[in-house]
Amino acid sequence: MLYSLDSNKTINTIPYKGEYDVWRNRLSKAEYELIIQELTNKIRGSDIQTSSWMPGKDWTNTVFAPIYSKACKSDYTQAAKFFGLLVWETFLRHPDYWAFGRYELDGIPIQGLTYFRVTPR
């Protein structure tokens, strides 16, 4: 579950839903399920994850390849955004509570959101 520390409420929606739906509909059910399963596996056992660090730089021959080649028609910017939305969705559906934010590393903004496990008030 995604949790907003600002509002102390659970988040139940996917942002940019129109774009998400277009990209999602270009993936087969099997491709989508493999992506979500891989993201779920990456989350398992961790307390913190940064979306832009999860997939690695080269998606060739990975479950993430169809995001770029098929869903987003080889558009790097769209693929990055859709990947981020898939990560968001994975945390949204996770049984534990996760909050998120934008942070810096050594004074440089980190691309993507950082998610961390929380216990709501």
Biopython code that builds the backbone (N, CA, C, O; Angstrom):
import numpy as np
from Bio.PDB.StructureBuilder import StructureBuilder

atoms = [
    (1, "MET", "N", (0.840, -1.169, 0.000)),
    (1, "MET", "CA", (0.000, 0.000, 0.000)),
    (1, "MET", "C", (0.888, 1.235, 0.000)),
    (1, "MET", "O", (1.911, 1.278, 0.683)),
    (2, "LEU", "N", (0.498, 2.209, -0.750)),
    (2, "LEU", "CA", (1.220, 3.476, -0.743)),
    (2, "LEU", "C", (0.596, 4.392, 0.295)),
    (2, "LEU", "O", (-0.624, 4.482, 0.429)),
    (3, "TYR", "N", (1.461, 5.059, 1.016)),
    (3, "TYR", "CA", (1.020, 5.899, 2.119)),
    (3, "TYR", "C", (1.645, 7.277, 1.988)),
    (3, "TYR", "O", (2.856, 7.398, 1.804)),
    (4, "SER", "N", (0.829, 8.310, 2.081)),
    (4, "SER", "CA", (1.310, 9.686, 2.019)),
    (4, "SER", "C", (1.654, 10.167, 3.423)),
    (4, "SER", "O", (0.788, 10.221, 4.296)),
    (5, "LEU", "N", (2.907, 10.511, 3.634)),
    (5, "LEU", "CA", (3.311, 11.049, 4.931)),
    (5, "LEU", "C", (2.743, 12.447, 5.142)),
    (5, "LEU", "O", (2.518, 12.862, 6.279)),
    (6, "ASP", "N", (2.510, 13.176, 4.050)),
    (6, "ASP", "CA", (1.961, 14.532, 4.148)),
    (6, "ASP", "C", (0.518, 14.532, 4.647)),
    (6, "ASP", "O", (0.151, 15.330, 5.509)),
    (7, "SER", "N", (-0.293, 13.633, 4.099)),
    (7, "SER", "CA", (-1.717, 13.617, 4.445)),
    (7, "SER", "C", (-2.083, 12.522, 5.447)),
    (7, "SER", "O", (-3.212, 12.476, 5.934)),
    (8, "ASN", "N", (-1.121, 11.637, 5.756)),
    (8, "ASN", "CA", (-1.385, 10.481, 6.627)),
    (8, "ASN", "C", (-2.543, 9.639, 6.100)),
    (8, "ASN", "O", (-3.383, 9.163, 6.862)),
    (9, "LYS", "N", (-2.568, 9.467, 4.778)),
    (9, "LYS", "CA", (-3.624, 8.677, 4.141)),
    (9, "LYS", "C", (-3.028, 7.693, 3.147)),
    (9, "LYS", "O", (-1.943, 7.902, 2.604)),
    (10, "THR", "N", (-3.766, 6.617, 2.928)),
    (10, "THR", "CA", (-3.387, 5.640, 1.919)),
    (10, "THR", "C", (-3.712, 6.195, 0.537)),
    (10, "THR", "O", (-4.732, 6.858, 0.352)),
    (11, "ILE", "N", (-2.851, 5.925, -0.422)),
    (11, "ILE", "CA", (-3.054, 6.348, -1.810)),
    (11, "ILE", "C", (-3.584, 5.152, -2.590)),
    (11, "ILE", "O", (-3.051, 4.048, -2.480)),
    (12, "ASN", "N", (-4.628, 5.373, -3.374)),
    (12, "ASN", "CA", (-5.272, 4.273, -4.094)),
    (12, "ASN", "C", (-5.316, 4.464, -5.599)),
    (12, "ASN", "O", (-5.986, 3.698, -6.291)),
    (13, "THR", "N", (-4.623, 5.461, -6.123)),
    (13, "THR", "CA", (-4.723, 5.756, -7.551)),
    (13, "THR", "C", (-3.352, 5.748, -8.221)),
    (13, "THR", "O", (-2.319, 5.932, -7.577)),
    (14, "ILE", "N", (-3.376, 5.531, -9.522)),
    (14, "ILE", "CA", (-2.175, 5.591, -10.350)),
    (14, "ILE", "C", (-2.193, 6.933, -11.077)),
    (14, "ILE", "O", (-3.161, 7.241, -11.773)),
    (15, "PRO", "N", (-1.137, 7.738, -10.925)),
    (15, "PRO", "CA", (-1.107, 9.013, -11.648)),
    (15, "PRO", "C", (-0.942, 8.796, -13.152)),
    (15, "PRO", "O", (-0.522, 7.726, -13.593)),
    (16, "TYR", "N", (-1.273, 9.813, -13.921)),
    (16, "TYR", "CA", (-1.141, 9.750, -15.387)),
    (16, "TYR", "C", (-1.851, 8.512, -15.945)),
    (16, "TYR", "O", (-1.333, 7.824, -16.824)),
    (17, "LYS", "N", (-3.037, 8.251, -15.417)),
    (17, "LYS", "CA", (-3.771, 7.015, -15.745)),
    (17, "LYS", "C", (-4.043, 6.866, -17.234)),
    (17, "LYS", "O", (-4.004, 5.749, -17.752)),
    (18, "GLY", "N", (-4.315, 7.956, -17.932)),
    (18, "GLY", "CA", (-4.571, 7.867, -19.373)),
    (18, "GLY", "C", (-3.369, 7.335, -20.130)),
    (18, "GLY", "O", (-3.500, 6.432, -20.957)),
    (19, "GLU", "N", (-2.188, 7.896, -19.849)),
    (19, "GLU", "CA", (-0.966, 7.417, -20.494)),
    (19, "GLU", "C", (-0.665, 5.985, -20.068)),
    (19, "GLU", "O", (-0.300, 5.144, -20.890)),
    (20, "TYR", "N", (-0.822, 5.721, -18.775)),
    (20, "TYR", "CA", (-0.593, 4.374, -18.258)),
    (20, "TYR", "C", (-1.431, 3.359, -19.029)),
    (20, "TYR", "O", (-0.916, 2.328, -19.462)),
    (21, "ASP", "N", (-2.712, 3.646, -19.200)),
    (21, "ASP", "CA", (-3.613, 2.710, -19.881)),
    (21, "ASP", "C", (-3.191, 2.452, -21.324)),
    (21, "ASP", "O", (-3.257, 1.316, -21.793)),
    (22, "VAL", "N", (-2.759, 3.492, -22.029)),
    (22, "VAL", "CA", (-2.295, 3.318, -23.413)),
    (22, "VAL", "C", (-1.106, 2.370, -23.440)),
    (22, "VAL", "O", (-1.088, 1.405, -24.205)),
    (23, "TRP", "N", (-0.118, 2.647, -22.605)),
    (23, "TRP", "CA", (1.087, 1.818, -22.581)),
    (23, "TRP", "C", (0.775, 0.404, -22.107)),
    (23, "TRP", "O", (1.263, -0.566, -22.687)),
    (24, "ARG", "N", (-0.032, 0.280, -21.060)),
    (24, "ARG", "CA", (-0.377, -1.034, -20.498)),
    (24, "ARG", "C", (-1.087, -1.895, -21.536)),
    (24, "ARG", "O", (-0.842, -3.099, -21.612)),
    (25, "ASN", "N", (-1.963, -1.293, -22.334)),
    (25, "ASN", "CA", (-2.721, -2.049, -23.332)),
    (25, "ASN", "C", (-1.861, -2.549, -24.485)),
    (25, "ASN", "O", (-2.298, -3.413, -25.245)),
    (26, "ARG", "N", (-0.658, -2.029, -24.627)),
    (26, "ARG", "CA", (0.257, -2.506, -25.669)),
    (26, "ARG", "C", (1.054, -3.731, -25.222)),
    (26, "ARG", "O", (1.711, -4.376, -26.039)),
    (27, "LEU", "N", (0.998, -4.048, -23.940)),
    (27, "LEU", "CA", (1.669, -5.241, -23.425)),
    (27, "LEU", "C", (0.684, -6.403, -23.379)),
    (27, "LEU", "O", (-0.510, -6.209, -23.152)),
    (28, "SER", "N", (1.190, -7.592, -23.594)),
    (28, "SER", "CA", (0.343, -8.767, -23.394)),
    (28, "SER", "C", (0.160, -8.983, -21.892)),
    (28, "SER", "O", (0.908, -8.441, -21.079)),
    (29, "LYS", "N", (-0.825, -9.768, -21.546)),
    (29, "LYS", "CA", (-1.056, -10.086, -20.138)),
    (29, "LYS", "C", (0.172, -10.767, -19.549)),
    (29, "LYS", "O", (0.567, -10.474, -18.420)),
    (30, "ALA", "N", (0.775, -11.673, -20.311)),
    (30, "ALA", "CA", (1.962, -12.396, -19.835)),
    (30, "ALA", "C", (3.144, -11.452, -19.610)),
    (30, "ALA", "O", (3.848, -11.570, -18.607)),
    (31, "GLU", "N", (3.364, -10.518, -20.537)),
    (31, "GLU", "CA", (4.463, -9.551, -20.382)),
    (31, "GLU", "C", (4.258, -8.702, -19.133)),
    (31, "GLU", "O", (5.179, -8.501, -18.342)),
    (32, "TYR", "N", (3.039, -8.213, -18.974)),
    (32, "TYR", "CA", (2.706, -7.388, -17.814)),
    (32, "TYR", "C", (2.928, -8.164, -16.511)),
    (32, "TYR", "O", (3.545, -7.651, -15.578)),
    (33, "GLU", "N", (2.432, -9.376, -16.453)),
    (33, "GLU", "CA", (2.554, -10.178, -15.234)),
    (33, "GLU", "C", (4.007, -10.488, -14.898)),
    (33, "GLU", "O", (4.380, -10.496, -13.725)),
    (34, "LEU", "N", (4.835, -10.745, -15.916)),
    (34, "LEU", "CA", (6.263, -10.991, -15.674)),
    (34, "LEU", "C", (6.950, -9.750, -15.109)),
    (34, "LEU", "O", (7.786, -9.852, -14.212)),
    (35, "ILE", "N", (6.598, -8.590, -15.634)),
    (35, "ILE", "CA", (7.177, -7.333, -15.138)),
    (35, "ILE", "C", (6.796, -7.114, -13.677)),
    (35, "ILE", "O", (7.655, -6.828, -12.843)),
    (36, "ILE", "N", (5.512, -7.248, -13.370)),
    (36, "ILE", "CA", (5.044, -7.036, -11.996)),
    (36, "ILE", "C", (5.679, -8.057, -11.054)),
    (36, "ILE", "O", (6.050, -7.715, -9.931)),
    (37, "GLN", "N", (5.805, -9.297, -11.499)),
    (37, "GLN", "CA", (6.431, -10.327, -10.659)),
    (37, "GLN", "C", (7.895, -10.004, -10.393)),
    (37, "GLN", "O", (8.372, -10.171, -9.271)),
    (38, "GLU", "N", (8.607, -9.544, -11.410)),
    (38, "GLU", "CA", (10.017, -9.178, -11.234)),
    (38, "GLU", "C", (10.153, -8.003, -10.260)),
    (38, "GLU", "O", (11.040, -8.004, -9.407)),
    (39, "LEU", "N", (9.288, -7.018, -10.385)),
    (39, "LEU", "CA", (9.324, -5.888, -9.451)),
    (39, "LEU", "C", (8.999, -6.341, -8.028)),
    (39, "LEU", "O", (9.636, -5.901, -7.070)),
    (40, "THR", "N", (8.023, -7.206, -7.899)),
    (40, "THR", "CA", (7.663, -7.751, -6.587)),
    (40, "THR", "C", (8.843, -8.497, -5.979)),
    (40, "THR", "O", (9.110, -8.372, -4.783)),
    (41, "ASN", "N", (9.551, -9.271, -6.798)),
    (41, "ASN", "CA", (10.731, -9.997, -6.320)),
    (41, "ASN", "C", (11.819, -9.035, -5.848)),
    (41, "ASN", "O", (12.493, -9.301, -4.853)),
    (42, "LYS", "N", (11.992, -7.922, -6.556)),
    (42, "LYS", "CA", (13.012, -6.941, -6.173)),
    (42, "LYS", "C", (12.668, -6.263, -4.847)),
    (42, "LYS", "O", (13.562, -5.902, -4.082)),
    (43, "ILE", "N", (11.387, -6.093, -4.579)),
    (43, "ILE", "CA", (10.939, -5.456, -3.345)),
    (43, "ILE", "C", (11.065, -6.407, -2.155)),
    (43, "ILE", "O", (11.371, -5.982, -1.041)),
    (44, "ARG", "N", (10.829, -7.683, -2.396)),
    (44, "ARG", "CA", (10.792, -8.680, -1.324)),
    (44, "ARG", "C", (12.050, -8.593, -0.450)),
    (44, "ARG", "O", (13.177, -8.632, -0.943)),
    (45, "GLY", "N", (11.823, -8.476, 0.845)),
    (45, "GLY", "CA", (12.926, -8.482, 1.798)),
    (45, "GLY", "C", (13.654, -7.160, 1.954)),
    (45, "GLY", "O", (14.627, -7.076, 2.704)),
    (46, "SER", "N", (13.202, -6.127, 1.261)),
    (46, "SER", "CA", (13.885, -4.833, 1.374)),
    (46, "SER", "C", (13.001, -3.832, 2.109)),
    (46, "SER", "O", (11.781, -3.982, 2.177)),
    (47, "ASP", "N", (13.640, -2.823, 2.648)),
    (47, "ASP", "CA", (12.915, -1.755, 3.324)),
    (47, "ASP", "C", (12.976, -0.451, 2.554)),
    (47, "ASP", "O", (12.279, 0.506, 2.889)),
    (48, "ILE", "N", (13.813, -0.409, 1.517)),
    (48, "ILE", "CA", (13.958, 0.805, 0.718)),
    (48, "ILE", "C", (14.319, 0.420, -0.711)),
    (48, "ILE", "O", (15.114, -0.493, -0.937)),
    (49, "GLN", "N", (13.727, 1.125, -1.674)),
    (49, "GLN", "CA", (14.006, 0.900, -3.094)),
    (49, "GLN", "C", (13.912, 2.239, -3.817)),
    (49, "GLN", "O", (13.065, 3.072, -3.494)),
    (50, "THR", "N", (14.777, 2.433, -4.783)),
    (50, "THR", "CA", (14.702, 3.609, -5.649)),
    (50, "THR", "C", (14.347, 3.134, -7.048)),
    (50, "THR", "O", (15.047, 2.303, -7.626)),
    (51, "SER", "N", (13.266, 3.659, -7.585)),
    (51, "SER", "CA", (12.718, 3.139, -8.846)),
    (51, "SER", "C", (13.733, 3.135, -9.980)),
    (51, "SER", "O", (13.813, 2.163, -10.731)),
    (52, "SER", "N", (14.503, 4.198, -10.113)),
    (52, "SER", "CA", (15.427, 4.286, -11.251)),
    (52, "SER", "C", (16.621, 3.349, -11.122)),
    (52, "SER", "O", (17.343, 3.138, -12.096)),
    (53, "TRP", "N", (16.840, 2.791, -9.955)),
    (53, "TRP", "CA", (17.953, 1.853, -9.763)),
    (53, "TRP", "C", (17.506, 0.400, -9.898)),
    (53, "TRP", "O", (18.350, -0.493, -9.971)),
    (54, "MET", "N", (16.225, 0.151, -9.933)),
    (54, "MET", "CA", (15.714, -1.222, -9.929)),
    (54, "MET", "C", (15.953, -1.992, -11.225)),
    (54, "MET", "O", (16.306, -3.170, -11.160)),
    (55, "PRO", "N", (15.780, -1.386, -12.392)),
    (55, "PRO", "CA", (15.822, -2.212, -13.604)),
    (55, "PRO", "C", (17.209, -2.436, -14.182)),
    (55, "PRO", "O", (17.385, -3.342, -14.996)),
    (56, "GLY", "N", (18.187, -1.655, -13.796)),
    (56, "GLY", "CA", (19.482, -1.696, -14.465)),
    (56, "GLY", "C", (19.427, -0.833, -15.722)),
    (56, "GLY", "O", (18.349, -0.426, -16.156)),
    (57, "LYS", "N", (20.586, -0.557, -16.300)),
    (57, "LYS", "CA", (20.645, 0.354, -17.457)),
    (57, "LYS", "C", (20.245, -0.309, -18.766)),
    (57, "LYS", "O", (19.628, 0.330, -19.618)),
    (58, "ASP", "N", (20.582, -1.562, -18.937)),
    (58, "ASP", "CA", (20.316, -2.259, -20.201)),
    (58, "ASP", "C", (19.187, -3.259, -19.999)),
    (58, "ASP", "O", (19.342, -4.249, -19.284)),
    (59, "TRP", "N", (18.055, -2.994, -20.632)),
    (59, "TRP", "CA", (16.889, -3.861, -20.482)),
    (59, "TRP", "C", (16.849, -4.988, -21.510)),
    (59, "TRP", "O", (15.911, -5.785, -21.505)),
    (60, "THR", "N", (17.833, -5.071, -22.380)),
    (60, "THR", "CA", (17.873, -6.103, -23.413)),
    (60, "THR", "C", (17.775, -7.485, -22.769)),
    (60, "THR", "O", (18.466, -7.779, -21.794)),
    (61, "ASN", "N", (16.913, -8.321, -23.324)),
    (61, "ASN", "CA", (16.721, -9.697, -22.854)),
    (61, "ASN", "C", (16.301, -9.786, -21.387)),
    (61, "ASN", "O", (16.629, -10.752, -20.698)),
    (62, "THR", "N", (15.577, -8.775, -20.917)),
    (62, "THR", "CA", (14.999, -8.828, -19.571)),
    (62, "THR", "C", (13.484, -8.718, -19.699)),
    (62, "THR", "O", (12.965, -8.419, -20.775)),
    (63, "VAL", "N", (12.792, -8.957, -18.617)),
    (63, "VAL", "CA", (11.328, -8.820, -18.642)),
    (63, "VAL", "C", (10.910, -7.378, -18.891)),
    (63, "VAL", "O", (9.768, -7.117, -19.268)),
    (64, "PHE", "N", (11.842, -6.426, -18.680)),
    (64, "PHE", "CA", (11.525, -5.012, -18.869)),
    (64, "PHE", "C", (11.632, -4.560, -20.324)),
    (64, "PHE", "O", (11.147, -3.480, -20.660)),
    (65, "ALA", "N", (12.246, -5.347, -21.186)),
    (65, "ALA", "CA", (12.459, -4.960, -22.588)),
    (65, "ALA", "C", (11.169, -4.544, -23.302)),
    (65, "ALA", "O", (11.192, -3.555, -24.034)),
    (66, "PRO", "N", (10.042, -5.251, -23.128)),
    (66, "PRO", "CA", (8.816, -4.844, -23.831)),
    (66, "PRO", "C", (8.275, -3.468, -23.420)),
    (66, "PRO", "O", (7.499, -2.865, -24.161)),
    (67, "ILE", "N", (8.673, -2.977, -22.261)),
    (67, "ILE", "CA", (8.252, -1.629, -21.865)),
    (67, "ILE", "C", (8.768, -0.636, -22.894)),
    (67, "ILE", "O", (8.023, 0.220, -23.371)),
    (68, "TYR", "N", (10.043, -0.754, -23.232)),
    (68, "TYR", "CA", (10.682, 0.158, -24.184)),
    (68, "TYR", "C", (10.285, -0.162, -25.619)),
    (68, "TYR", "O", (9.831, 0.714, -26.355)),
    (69, "SER", "N", (10.457, -1.422, -26.016)),
    (69, "SER", "CA", (10.306, -1.777, -27.432)),
    (69, "SER", "C", (8.858, -1.843, -27.900)),
    (69, "SER", "O", (8.567, -1.553, -29.061)),
    (70, "LYS", "N", (7.965, -2.218, -27.019)),
    (70, "LYS", "CA", (6.581, -2.464, -27.430)),
    (70, "LYS", "C", (5.610, -1.418, -26.865)),
    (70, "LYS", "O", (4.934, -0.716, -27.617)),
    (71, "ALA", "N", (5.552, -1.327, -25.548)),
    (71, "ALA", "CA", (4.573, -0.432, -24.919)),
    (71, "ALA", "C", (4.828, 1.029, -25.257)),
    (71, "ALA", "O", (3.889, 1.789, -25.495)),
    (72, "CYS", "N", (6.096, 1.421, -25.277)),
    (72, "CYS", "CA", (6.441, 2.837, -25.478)),
    (72, "CYS", "C", (7.084, 3.101, -26.827)),
    (72, "CYS", "O", (7.619, 4.185, -27.063)),
    (73, "LYS", "N", (7.035, 2.114, -27.712)),
    (73, "LYS", "CA", (7.490, 2.269, -29.100)),
    (73, "LYS", "C", (8.886, 2.888, -29.191)),
    (73, "LYS", "O", (9.125, 3.804, -29.978)),
    (74, "SER", "N", (9.796, 2.370, -28.375)),
    (74, "SER", "CA", (11.216, 2.765, -28.369)),
    (74, "SER", "C", (11.441, 4.228, -28.005)),
    (74, "SER", "O", (12.407, 4.841, -28.460)),
    (75, "ASP", "N", (10.566, 4.782, -27.197)),
    (75, "ASP", "CA", (10.733, 6.147, -26.695)),
    (75, "ASP", "C", (11.277, 6.053, -25.264)),
    (75, "ASP", "O", (10.582, 5.611, -24.349)),
    (76, "TYR", "N", (12.526, 6.476, -25.094)),
    (76, "TYR", "CA", (13.209, 6.348, -23.806)),
    (76, "TYR", "C", (12.462, 7.076, -22.684)),
    (76, "TYR", "O", (12.282, 6.521, -21.601)),
    (77, "THR", "N", (12.031, 8.307, -22.937)),
    (77, "THR", "CA", (11.360, 9.108, -21.913)),
    (77, "THR", "C", (10.044, 8.467, -21.488)),
    (77, "THR", "O", (9.740, 8.393, -20.297)),
    (78, "GLN", "N", (9.265, 8.005, -22.464)),
    (78, "GLN", "CA", (8.002, 7.340, -22.138)),
    (78, "GLN", "C", (8.252, 6.034, -21.389)),
    (78, "GLN", "O", (7.527, 5.711, -20.448)),
    (79, "ALA", "N", (9.269, 5.286, -21.800)),
    (79, "ALA", "CA", (9.578, 4.015, -21.136)),
    (79, "ALA", "C", (9.955, 4.246, -19.674)),
    (79, "ALA", "O", (9.543, 3.489, -18.795)),
    (80, "ALA", "N", (10.735, 5.287, -19.419)),
    (80, "ALA", "CA", (11.117, 5.597, -18.037)),
    (80, "ALA", "C", (9.881, 5.953, -17.208)),
    (80, "ALA", "O", (9.744, 5.516, -16.065)),
    (81, "LYS", "N", (8.990, 6.742, -17.790)),
    (81, "LYS", "CA", (7.770, 7.140, -17.080)),
    (81, "LYS", "C", (6.866, 5.934, -16.826)),
    (81, "LYS", "O", (6.344, 5.769, -15.723)),
    (82, "PHE", "N", (6.682, 5.095, -17.840)),
    (82, "PHE", "CA", (5.831, 3.918, -17.674)),
    (82, "PHE", "C", (6.436, 2.960, -16.657)),
    (82, "PHE", "O", (5.719, 2.399, -15.828)),
    (83, "PHE", "N", (7.749, 2.769, -16.713)),
    (83, "PHE", "CA", (8.393, 1.913, -15.722)),
    (83, "PHE", "C", (8.110, 2.447, -14.317)),
    (83, "PHE", "O", (7.760, 1.684, -13.417)),
    (84, "GLY", "N", (8.261, 3.747, -14.137)),
    (84, "GLY", "CA", (7.988, 4.350, -12.836)),
    (84, "GLY", "C", (6.558, 4.130, -12.379)),
    (84, "GLY", "O", (6.307, 3.916, -11.193)),
    (85, "LEU", "N", (5.624, 4.180, -13.312)),
    (85, "LEU", "CA", (4.220, 3.935, -12.969)),
    (85, "LEU", "C", (3.980, 2.475, -12.610)),
    (85, "LEU", "O", (3.158, 2.178, -11.743)),
    (86, "LEU", "N", (4.688, 1.563, -13.265)),
    (86, "LEU", "CA", (4.577, 0.144, -12.919)),
    (86, "LEU", "C", (5.156, -0.120, -11.528)),
    (86, "LEU", "O", (4.616, -0.924, -10.768)),
    (87, "VAL", "N", (6.248, 0.556, -11.202)),
    (87, "VAL", "CA", (6.804, 0.448, -9.851)),
    (87, "VAL", "C", (5.785, 0.988, -8.845)),
    (87, "VAL", "O", (5.516, 0.353, -7.825)),
    (88, "TRP", "N", (5.222, 2.159, -9.136)),
    (88, "TRP", "CA", (4.189, 2.765, -8.280)),
    (88, "TRP", "C", (3.054, 1.765, -8.046)),
    (88, "TRP", "O", (2.630, 1.545, -6.912)),
    (89, "GLU", "N", (2.576, 1.170, -9.130)),
    (89, "GLU", "CA", (1.471, 0.209, -9.029)),
    (89, "GLU", "C", (1.857, -0.989, -8.166)),
    (89, "GLU", "O", (1.043, -1.480, -7.384)),
    (90, "THR", "N", (3.086, -1.458, -8.305)),
    (90, "THR", "CA", (3.541, -2.607, -7.525)),
    (90, "THR", "C", (3.529, -2.282, -6.033)),
    (90, "THR", "O", (3.080, -3.095, -5.225)),
    (91, "PHE", "N", (4.014, -1.106, -5.665)),
    (91, "PHE", "CA", (3.970, -0.697, -4.258)),
    (91, "PHE", "C", (2.536, -0.441, -3.809)),
    (91, "PHE", "O", (2.187, -0.742, -2.667)),
    (92, "LEU", "N", (1.713, 0.101, -4.671)),
    (92, "LEU", "CA", (0.305, 0.359, -4.368)),
    (92, "LEU", "C", (-0.415, -0.932, -3.973)),
    (92, "LEU", "O", (-1.264, -0.927, -3.081)),
    (93, "ARG", "N", (-0.076, -2.019, -4.632)),
    (93, "ARG", "CA", (-0.739, -3.310, -4.389)),
    (93, "ARG", "C", (-0.044, -4.154, -3.325)),
    (93, "ARG", "O", (-0.556, -5.205, -2.938)),
    (94, "HIS", "N", (1.106, -3.709, -2.853)),
    (94, "HIS", "CA", (1.872, -4.469, -1.861)),
    (94, "HIS", "C", (1.109, -4.487, -0.536)),
    (94, "HIS", "O", (0.476, -3.491, -0.186)),
    (95, "PRO", "N", (1.155, -5.602, 0.213)),
    (95, "PRO", "CA", (0.406, -5.665, 1.472)),
    (95, "PRO", "C", (0.960, -4.760, 2.579)),
    (95, "PRO", "O", (0.219, -4.383, 3.487)),
    (96, "ASP", "N", (2.246, -4.407, 2.517)),
    (96, "ASP", "CA", (2.847, -3.529, 3.521)),
    (96, "ASP", "C", (2.667, -2.068, 3.119)),
    (96, "ASP", "O", (2.387, -1.758, 1.960)),
    (97, "TYR", "N", (2.829, -1.188, 4.081)),
    (97, "TYR", "CA", (2.747, 0.247, 3.818)),
    (97, "TYR", "C", (4.104, 0.768, 3.358)),
    (97, "TYR", "O", (5.138, 0.476, 3.959)),
    (98, "TRP", "N", (4.077, 1.549, 2.275)),
    (98, "TRP", "CA", (5.282, 2.168, 1.732)),
    (98, "TRP", "C", (5.016, 3.646, 1.501)),
    (98, "TRP", "O", (3.985, 4.023, 0.943)),
    (99, "ALA", "N", (5.955, 4.481, 1.936)),
    (99, "ALA", "CA", (5.912, 5.912, 1.636)),
    (99, "ALA", "C", (6.971, 6.173, 0.567)),
    (99, "ALA", "O", (7.702, 5.261, 0.181)),
    (100, "PHE", "N", (7.052, 7.393, 0.099)),
    (100, "PHE", "CA", (7.943, 7.690, -1.022)),
    (100, "PHE", "C", (8.327, 9.156, -1.002)),
    (100, "PHE", "O", (7.691, 9.975, -0.337)),
    (101, "GLY", "N", (9.369, 9.468, -1.736)),
    (101, "GLY", "CA", (9.781, 10.856, -1.864)),
    (101, "GLY", "C", (10.890, 10.993, -2.881)),
    (101, "GLY", "O", (11.397, 10.007, -3.418)),
    (102, "ARG", "N", (11.258, 12.239, -3.136)),
    (102, "ARG", "CA", (12.383, 12.551, -4.028)),
    (102, "ARG", "C", (13.537, 13.015, -3.150)),
    (102, "ARG", "O", (13.376, 13.872, -2.281)),
    (103, "TYR", "N", (14.697, 12.432, -3.396)),
    (103, "TYR", "CA", (15.840, 12.700, -2.537)),
    (103, "TYR", "C", (17.081, 12.974, -3.371)),
    (103, "TYR", "O", (17.069, 12.870, -4.597)),
    (104, "GLU", "N", (18.160, 13.330, -2.664)),
    (104, "GLU", "CA", (19.441, 13.604, -3.306)),
    (104, "GLU", "C", (20.483, 12.616, -2.802)),
    (104, "GLU", "O", (20.361, 12.063, -1.709)),
    (105, "LEU", "N", (21.494, 12.407, -3.608)),
    (105, "LEU", "CA", (22.662, 11.627, -3.218)),
    (105, "LEU", "C", (23.875, 12.499, -3.501)),
    (105, "LEU", "O", (24.118, 12.874, -4.648)),
    (106, "ASP", "N", (24.627, 12.819, -2.476)),
    (106, "ASP", "CA", (25.792, 13.704, -2.604)),
    (106, "ASP", "C", (25.417, 15.030, -3.262)),
    (106, "ASP", "O", (26.170, 15.562, -4.078)),
    (107, "GLY", "N", (24.248, 15.558, -2.903)),
    (107, "GLY", "CA", (23.811, 16.849, -3.417)),
    (107, "GLY", "C", (23.226, 16.829, -4.814)),
    (107, "GLY", "O", (22.870, 17.876, -5.354)),
    (108, "ILE", "N", (23.123, 15.648, -5.406)),
    (108, "ILE", "CA", (22.582, 15.510, -6.763)),
    (108, "ILE", "C", (21.221, 14.826, -6.672)),
    (108, "ILE", "O", (21.108, 13.768, -6.054)),
    (109, "PRO", "N", (20.174, 15.415, -7.282)),
    (109, "PRO", "CA", (18.855, 14.786, -7.242)),
    (109, "PRO", "C", (18.879, 13.386, -7.868)),
    (109, "PRO", "O", (19.445, 13.180, -8.942)),
    (110, "ILE", "N", (18.262, 12.446, -7.184)),
    (110, "ILE", "CA", (18.140, 11.078, -7.691)),
    (110, "ILE", "C", (16.961, 11.041, -8.650)),
    (110, "ILE", "O", (15.873, 11.516, -8.325)),
    (111, "GLN", "N", (17.180, 10.475, -9.830)),
    (111, "GLN", "CA", (16.055, 10.287, -10.752)),
    (111, "GLN", "C", (15.158, 9.204, -10.182)),
    (111, "GLN", "O", (15.641, 8.217, -9.628)),
    (112, "GLY", "N", (13.878, 9.384, -10.316)),
    (112, "GLY", "CA", (12.930, 8.399, -9.820)),
    (112, "GLY", "C", (12.589, 8.640, -8.360)),
    (112, "GLY", "O", (13.214, 9.449, -7.675)),
    (113, "LEU", "N", (11.591, 7.922, -7.912)),
    (113, "LEU", "CA", (11.146, 8.015, -6.528)),
    (113, "LEU", "C", (11.858, 6.978, -5.675)),
    (113, "LEU", "O", (12.175, 5.883, -6.137)),
    (114, "THR", "N", (12.103, 7.341, -4.426)),
    (114, "THR", "CA", (12.612, 6.393, -3.447)),
    (114, "THR", "C", (11.442, 5.999, -2.555)),
    (114, "THR", "O", (10.740, 6.853, -2.013)),
    (115, "TYR", "N", (11.246, 4.696, -2.413)),
    (115, "TYR", "CA", (10.159, 4.135, -1.612)),
    (115, "TYR", "C", (10.761, 3.511, -0.360)),
    (115, "TYR", "O", (11.838, 2.918, -0.413)),
    (116, "PHE", "N", (10.069, 3.645, 0.759)),
    (116, "PHE", "CA", (10.559, 3.052, 1.994)),
    (116, "PHE", "C", (9.381, 2.563, 2.826)),
    (116, "PHE", "O", (8.310, 3.170, 2.851)),
    (117, "ARG", "N", (9.619, 1.443, 3.506)),
    (117, "ARG", "CA", (8.586, 0.809, 4.312)),
    (117, "ARG", "C", (8.301, 1.671, 5.546)),
    (117, "ARG", "O", (9.227, 2.173, 6.183)),
    (118, "VAL", "N", (7.024, 1.840, 5.879)),
    (118, "VAL", "CA", (6.629, 2.654, 7.031)),
    (118, "VAL", "C", (5.543, 1.952, 7.839)),
    (118, "VAL", "O", (4.898, 1.012, 7.374)),
    (119, "THR", "N", (5.364, 2.438, 9.056)),
    (119, "THR", "CA", (4.235, 2.040, 9.887)),
    (119, "THR", "C", (3.378, 3.282, 10.067)),
    (119, "THR", "O", (3.806, 4.235, 10.718)),
    (120, "PRO", "N", (2.172, 3.291, 9.502)),
    (120, "PRO", "CA", (1.323, 4.487, 9.581)),
    (120, "PRO", "C", (0.935, 4.817, 11.019)),
    (120, "PRO", "O", (0.897, 3.950, 11.892)),
    (121, "ARG", "N", (0.649, 6.100, 11.234)),
    (121, "ARG", "CA", (0.212, 6.560, 12.566)),
    (121, "ARG", "C", (-1.215, 6.184, 12.821)),
    (121, "ARG", "O", (-1.752, 6.486, 13.887)),
]
sb = StructureBuilder()
sb.init_structure("model")
sb.init_model(0)
sb.init_chain("A")
sb.init_seg("    ")
for serial, (resi, resn, name, xyz) in enumerate(atoms, 1):
    if name == "N":
        sb.init_residue(resn, " ", resi, " ")
    sb.init_atom(name, np.array(xyz, "f"), 0.0, 1.0, " ", f" {name:<3s}", serial, name[0])
structure = sb.get_structure()
